[in-house]
Amino acid sequence: MANAMHLRWRLAVPDPQEEALCAWLEARGSSAFYREADPPRACYAYFPPDQEAPDPAGLAAFPGVDLLEAEPFGDEDWLAKSREGFGAFEVGARFHVRPLWDGTPGPADRLDLVVNPGLAFGTGGHETTRLCMALLEELATAGRLGGPILDIGAGTGILSLAAHLLGGRALTAFDIDPDCGPAMEELIQLNAHLLKGAKPYESFVGTLDHPRVQGPYAGLLANILLETIQELLPRMAEVAAPGAWLVASGILAERTDEALVSLVSHGFKPVKVLKEGEWIAVLAERVAA
């Protein structure tokens, strides 16, 4: 009997369309979706053998999205296909990130992070994650990671792990997505070689109003969408200590002014903006009331 055939779409996807397209594909049976870390940063969507792919004409609802290739492949190729396009790479001045199937450690002068692509957002490959990690390095150099620190919408927990490895303590990470609970625990297991028995962060699935959110915090991480940041800013201001830092990303560069105005209006003074591609990250400080 012939092997059941999977289908892989390779797509060109402008950054602003990525989240909406991912949701559209998932609702139509896609079993996995990811973007390459390296240029040209194509996106890939997978469909299992028992799932008919959606009509490509539906992609017209997403400006700039283009289906570059639709490739069928057999069961024996599934693992190899799912791993294509995600290799090891360096982030900032201190980190080397590699997928769990790559057994080659990074350079001795870098922290060798191991991630499992696909479980949840936060593998280090997206510009917003890299920008946040760069700002964490600057905060570490300034001795400002003493904690407590709250990671809002943590995904896999990669930013909390990075903060811990840079010297951060008393970290709490959470996400509203139930899949992120196991992902955050797995990230700790995958990086046991760096942690040497330490638990880098406490984690839970929930919202910013969860009883486990106990401020005041000396630092906040929020690598989420700007709309979500704007919605949560009043509560973030409540749990941030005077002088606390906020690293915020998931913000398109074209909306920089809007983001800065939102931060200022809720008592966060922008200190620095980093940009990569179409995305920015902002370092801000909580102004004393």
N, C-alpha and C positions, 0 to 999 in steps of 0.2 A: 504494500500500500504506500502510495506517495505521501511524503511528509506534508502536514498541514502548512499552508503558506501564510506568513505574516505579511504586513504591509508597512513600509516606512515612507513617510513624506519628508522631504527636505524643503524647507521654506526660507525665503528671505522675509524677515519680519522687522519693521521699524520698532525701536524700543517702546514708543508710546502705545503700540498695539499689542505688545506681548501678553499682558495679563488678560485682556479681554479675549484674545485669540485662544489662549490656553483654556479658559473657561468654556469657550465655544466648542473646542475640540473634545474636551473631557465630557461634555454633555452629549456628544455624539459618538462616544465609545472609545476614544483614544485611551490607551492604557499607560502611556508615558509621554512626556514632553520635556525637552530640554534645549538649551542654547549652547553652542560651542563657546568655550572660554577665549579662544584665539580667533583672530580675523580669518575669514570674513564673518564669523559669528553667526553662522546659519542656525536655524532652529529645526528640530526633528520631532515628528509626531509618529507614534506607533499604534497600529491597530491589530488586534489578535485575529486569528483565523476565523473565529465565529462572529466577527463584527464587520459589517459592511461599512466601508469608509464613507463619509459624507460627500455630497456633491461638491466638487471643487468650486463650482459657481458661487457657493455661499461665502467664499473668501473675499468676494467683491465688497462685502460689508466692512472690510477692514482695509482702509486706505494704505497702499504701499506694500501690502502682503502679496507675495508671489509664490506659487507652488513651482519649485525648480525641478523636482524629480519625485516620482512615485515608484518605489522599488519593492517588489515582492521578494521574500526570502524564506527559507525553510526553518524548521524548528532547531536544527543543529547550528544555525547561524545566529540564533537569538542573542546569546550572550555577547558574541563578538560585535554584533550590530549595535547593541545597546551601549557598548563601551566606546564606540567610535566617536571621535571628536572631543573626548575629555581626557586630557593628559595632565601631567604635572606642570605647575607654573609657580612663579614667585609673586608675592604680594608685599608691597612696602619694602622696608629695609630689613625686616626681621623674619618674614614667614616664607615657607615653602609649602605648597598645598599639592597633595597627590590623592588620586582615587584609591579606594581600598584594594583594588586588584593590582596596583603598582607596588611591588615590593622593594623598589629602589629608594633608599632614604635620600633626602635632600642634602645640600651642602652643610658641612659641619657648623658653619657660622649662622645658620638659619634654623628657626623652629619648624620642625617637620610635621605639619598637620595632615591627618588622614581623614578623608570625607567619603560619604556614600552618596554619590549623585543620584538625585531623583526622589529621595524620601520627602524632602521638604526644602523650601527656599533657604539658601545659605550654604553654598559650597565654596565661596571665595572667588568664583569666576565672574560674577556680575560686578559691573562698575561700582554700584552703590556699596556693596560689601567691601570691596577693596578700598574705597574712599574712607569708609568708617574705620577700617583697620589702620589706615594711615593716620587718621586723627587720634586713634587710641595710642599709637606709638608716640605721638607728640605729647599726649597727656601723661604717658608713662615717663617720658624724659623730664617733664615738669614736676614729677612726683605727685600727680593728682588722681591716682587710681586706688587710693586707700579704702574707699568705700564708705558706706554701702552703695551698691550700684544696682540699678534696675534695668533689665533688657526687655523692652516692650515689643511684642511681635517677634520673638527671638528666632523663629524658624527652627533650624537644626541646633541653634545655640552657639554657632561659630564665633559670634562677636563676644559673647561671654567667655568662651574658652580662650579667645585671643587676649581679652583683657586680663584674665587670670594668669596666663603665661607671661604677660608683661608686668606682672606684679600686683594686679588688682585682687582685692579680697572682698568678702561679704557680698557676693554676686547672687542675684535672683533673676532667673530667665523665665518668661512665660509666653504663651501664644494661644490664641483662640481656637486654632486648628487642632483637632484631636490627634492627627497624624504626627504632629510635632512633639507630642509627649514621648513616644518611643524614639523618635529621631534624636532628641536631646540626650536621652539616656545612651543611645548607641554611640553618639559622638564621643562621649566620655570613655566608653569601652575601646573605641578605635584609637584613642590617643593615650592609652595607658602607658605607653613608652615615654611620654612626656610628663605625665602627671604623677607617676611613681606612688600611686595609692591615694593621692589627694583628690578631693571632690571639688571641681572648679566652681560649681554653682549649684544652687537649689533651683528646682524647676517645677512648673505646674502648668496645666491647661486651664485657661480662664481669661478673665478680662482685667482691666486696670482697677475695677471696683472689687476685685476678689479680696477676701479677708487676709490673705497672705501678703498683700501689698501693704507694707508697714514703713511709712516714711518717718522722718525726712531722709531723702537720699542725697548723697554727695555727687551722684552722677546718674544720668539717664541715657539709654541707648534707644533709638527709635528708627530702625531702618524699615520703614513701611511707606505706604503711599501718602502723598501730601494731604489728600482729603481725610485720611484717617488721623494723621498728625493734627490737623486743624480741629477735628472732632474731639480729640483727646487732650488738647492743650490746657483747657481749664483744670482738668484733673491732674495733669502732669505738673502744673504750677503748684497745686496743693501739696503734692508729695515731694517736691524738690526743696531742699534746704536753701536758704539765702546763699548766693555764691556758687550753687551747684552748677555743674556743666551739663549740657545736653548735646549729644551728637545725633543729628537728625538727617536722614537721607530717604531714598525712594522718591526724590524730587527731580523732576525734569528741569533742565537748565533754563528752558524758556519760561518757567514759572518762578524763577529766582526772586523777583521783586515781591510777588504774592506771598511766597514762603517767608521772606524776611519781615514783611509787614505783619503777618500772622504771629510770628514769634514775638515781635516787639509788643504787640497789642495784648499779649498774655504774660508779659513780664520777663521775657527771655531776650537778652541783648546779644545780637550776633557778633561773634568775635572773628570768625574766619570762615571762608567758603572755599572748598576744593571742587574742581570740576574734572570730569573725565568723560569724553564722548558727549552724550546728550544728558548726562546726569550730574547732580551736585550733591555734596554733603555739607552741612553747616555745623560749626561748633558755636554754641551760644552759652551764655551764663545767666542764671536766675538772678534777677535784680532784687535786692532786699525790698520788702514791702514798706 
